[in-house]
Amino acid sequence: MLIADARILYRFLRGQPRKGTHAERLTAFYGPQALDYDRSREGLLHGRRELVELLDLPAGSTVVELGGGTGRNLAFFRERLAFLKRVDVVDLCGPLLDQARRRAEEWPNVRIVEADATAYVPEQPVDAVYLSYSLSMIPDWFRAIDNALAMLKPGGLIGVVDFYVSRRDPAPGAIRHGAIRRSFWRAWFDRDGVFPSPDHLPYLVSRCQTEVMMERAGRVPWIPYVRVPYYLFIGRKRRPVRPVAA
């Protein structure tokens, strides 16, 4: 375990490659970490269980996870997973998806898909789409949100949990991070190809009906007293407005 941790720390310090396609950069960075990815991130990726548990999914629902990686979040559905019609775990990183395929062998209703979150289109509109610590890793994140909303049924749910920093002047009632904190977390994550954005939450709020919105901070493993900001959002796709007859 110590050797594995040392390798992961080395990868963190080295950072994600800057050359190649997005898929190639992800594979080069996460491929050597794939076997230990879940264990190494367990104490850092806060709010995942809560996001999944807050998704209101009746039996027979269809769900898509964009940027699902190793499929770790499937376990947070617990007994509900067996009652879902289908769950698609979508990601660009082949080595992480190999772990997801092994994990999904016991669930015949889970499908593992290697595809781009900004372009993937399921066969039919789905009841829910969620992104867990993947939106901050997608360069065209706004396209991923638009694509998620496009594949939802009217009234369907979109859920996101991720790192973030606030805007310099956030909306009334929202948390404001100071300039040093905003700069620190952007610099901290930049080498790993993670971009905590001040614009995720405002864009989500503008594009759908807010059901749940939380701004929090969670501990960082191995670094006492340091807490990283993250948000949890669940929104509902707005139903089309029917014209009123004259």
C-alpha positions in Angstrom: 0.0 0.0 0.0 2.9 2.4 0.8 4.4 1.8 -2.6 1.0 2.3 -4.3 0.5 5.5 -2.4 3.9 6.7 -3.4 3.2 6.1 -7.0 -0.1 8.0 -6.8 1.6 10.9 -5.0 4.2 10.9 -7.7 1.5 11.1 -10.4 -0.1 14.0 -8.5 3.2 15.9 -8.3 4.0 15.2 -12.0 0.5 16.3 -13.1 -1.6 15.4 -16.1 0.1 15.6 -19.5 -0.5 18.7 -21.5 -0.3 17.1 -24.9 -2.7 14.8 -26.8 -6.4 14.6 -26.9 -8.5 14.7 -23.8 -8.9 11.0 -23.8 -5.2 10.4 -24.3 -4.3 12.8 -21.4 -6.8 11.0 -19.1 -5.5 7.6 -20.0 -1.9 8.6 -19.5 -2.6 10.1 -16.1 -5.2 7.7 -14.6 -4.1 4.5 -16.3 -1.2 3.8 -13.9 -3.6 4.7 -10.9 -6.6 2.7 -12.0 -6.2 -0.2 -9.6 -5.8 2.1 -6.6 -8.0 5.0 -7.8 -11.0 4.4 -5.6 -9.0 3.9 -2.4 -6.8 6.9 -2.9 -9.8 9.3 -3.6 -12.2 7.9 -1.0 -11.4 10.6 1.6 -11.3 13.5 -0.8 -14.4 13.2 -3.0 -17.0 14.3 -0.5 -20.8 14.3 -1.0 -21.0 11.4 -3.5 -23.1 9.1 -1.4 -25.4 12.0 -0.5 -25.9 13.1 -4.1 -26.9 9.6 -5.2 -29.2 9.1 -2.1 -30.9 12.5 -2.8 -31.8 11.5 -6.4 -35.5 10.7 -6.4 -35.6 7.7 -8.7 -38.8 5.5 -8.8 -38.4 1.8 -9.7 -37.9 1.4 -13.5 -36.0 4.7 -13.9 -33.2 5.1 -16.4 -30.0 6.8 -15.3 -26.8 8.1 -16.9 -23.6 8.9 -15.0 -21.3 11.1 -17.1 -17.7 10.8 -16.2 -18.4 7.6 -14.2 -14.8 6.3 -14.1 -14.5 3.1 -12.1 -18.2 2.9 -11.4 -17.6 3.4 -7.7 -20.8 5.5 -7.3 -22.9 2.5 -8.3 -22.5 1.1 -4.8 -24.2 4.2 -3.3 -27.5 3.2 -4.9 -27.4 0.1 -2.6 -30.6 -1.9 -3.0 -32.2 0.7 -5.3 -29.8 -0.3 -8.1 -31.6 -3.6 -8.7 -34.9 -1.8 -9.3 -33.6 0.7 -11.9 -34.3 -0.2 -15.5 -30.8 0.8 -16.7 -27.7 2.7 -15.6 -25.2 3.9 -18.2 -21.7 4.7 -16.8 -20.0 6.9 -19.4 -16.4 7.9 -19.4 -13.5 8.6 -21.8 -10.8 6.8 -19.8 -10.4 3.2 -20.8 -8.3 2.0 -17.8 -10.9 3.4 -15.3 -13.7 1.8 -17.3 -12.0 -1.6 -17.1 -12.5 -1.3 -13.3 -16.1 -0.3 -13.9 -16.7 -3.4 -16.1 -15.4 -5.7 -13.4 -17.6 -4.0 -10.8 -20.7 -4.1 -13.0 -20.5 -7.8 -13.7 -23.0 -8.5 -10.9 -25.5 -5.9 -12.2 -27.1 -6.9 -15.6 -28.9 -3.5 -15.8 -25.6 -1.6 -15.8 -23.9 -0.7 -19.1 -20.4 0.6 -19.4 -19.9 3.1 -22.2 -16.6 4.6 -23.5 -17.7 8.0 -24.8 -17.4 11.7 -24.5 -19.7 13.3 -21.9 -20.3 16.3 -24.2 -21.5 14.1 -27.1 -23.0 10.8 -25.7 -26.6 10.3 -26.6 -28.7 7.4 -25.1 -31.2 5.6 -27.2 -34.1 7.1 -25.3 -34.5 10.1 -23.0 -33.6 9.2 -19.4 -35.0 10.0 -16.0 -31.8 11.3 -14.4 -28.2 12.3 -15.2 -25.5 12.9 -12.7 -21.8 13.9 -12.7 -19.6 13.2 -9.7 -16.3 15.1 -9.7 -16.2 14.9 -13.4 -17.5 18.3 -14.5 -14.4 20.0 -13.3 -12.3 17.7 -15.5 -14.3 18.4 -18.7 -12.8 21.3 -20.7 -16.1 22.1 -22.4 -18.1 21.6 -19.2 -21.0 23.8 -20.3 -21.5 21.5 -23.3 -21.6 18.5 -20.8 -24.4 20.2 -18.9 -26.3 21.1 -22.0 -25.9 17.5 -23.2 -27.1 16.1 -19.9 -30.2 18.3 -20.0 -30.8 17.4 -23.7 -30.9 13.7 -22.8 -33.3 14.1 -19.9 -37.1 13.7 -20.1 -39.1 16.8 -19.2 -39.0 17.0 -15.4 -36.0 14.7 -15.2 -33.2 15.3 -12.7 -29.6 16.4 -13.1 -27.2 16.0 -10.2 -23.7 17.3 -9.8 -21.2 17.2 -7.0 -17.8 18.7 -7.5 -15.0 21.0 -6.4 -15.5 24.7 -7.0 -14.5 28.2 -6.1 -17.0 31.0 -5.8 -17.2 34.0 -8.0 -15.6 37.2 -6.7 -19.1 38.6 -6.3 -21.5 35.6 -5.9 -25.2 35.8 -6.0 -27.0 36.9 -2.8 -27.0 34.2 -0.2 -24.2 32.2 -1.8 -20.8 31.6 -0.2 -18.0 34.0 -1.0 -14.4 32.7 -1.1 -11.6 35.2 -0.6 -9.1 35.9 -3.4 -6.3 33.8 -1.8 -8.6 30.8 -1.4 -9.8 31.0 -5.0 -6.3 31.3 -6.4 -4.9 28.5 -4.1 -7.4 25.9 -5.2 -7.2 26.7 -8.8 -3.4 26.4 -8.7 -3.6 23.2 -6.5 -5.8 21.3 -9.0 -4.5 22.7 -12.2 -1.6 20.3 -12.6 -4.0 17.3 -12.4 -6.3 18.7 -15.1 -9.0 19.6 -12.6 -10.5 23.1 -12.8 -12.7 24.2 -9.9 -14.9 26.7 -11.6 -16.8 29.7 -10.2 -19.4 29.3 -13.0 -20.7 25.8 -12.6 -23.4 26.6 -10.0 -24.6 29.8 -11.7 -24.9 28.0 -15.0 -26.8 25.1 -13.5 -29.1 27.4 -11.7 -29.8 29.3 -14.9 -30.5 26.2 -17.0 -32.9 24.2 -14.7 -35.2 24.4 -11.7 -33.2 24.1 -8.5 -34.2 21.3 -6.2 -31.1 21.0 -3.9 -28.1 23.3 -3.6 -25.4 23.0 -1.0 -22.0 24.7 -0.7 -19.6 22.9 1.7 -16.0 22.2 2.5 -14.4 18.8 3.2 -11.2 17.7 4.6 -8.1 16.9 2.5 -6.4 13.6 3.4 -2.9 13.9 4.8 -3.2 17.7 5.2 -4.5 18.7 8.6 -6.8 21.7 9.0 -7.2 22.1 5.2 -10.7 22.0 3.8 -11.5 22.0 0.1 -14.7 23.6 -1.1 -17.3 21.6 -3.0 -20.9 21.9 -4.0 -23.9 19.5 -4.4 -26.6 20.5 -6.8 -29.8 18.7 -8.0 -32.0 20.4 -10.6 -35.0 19.5 -12.6 -35.3 19.9 -16.3 -38.0 22.5 -17.0 -41.1 21.2 -18.7 -42.0 23.0 -21.9 -44.5 25.8 -21.5 -47.7 25.0 -23.4 -49.2 27.9 -25.3 -52.4 29.3 -23.9 -55.3 29.1 -26.4 -56.7 32.5 -27.3 
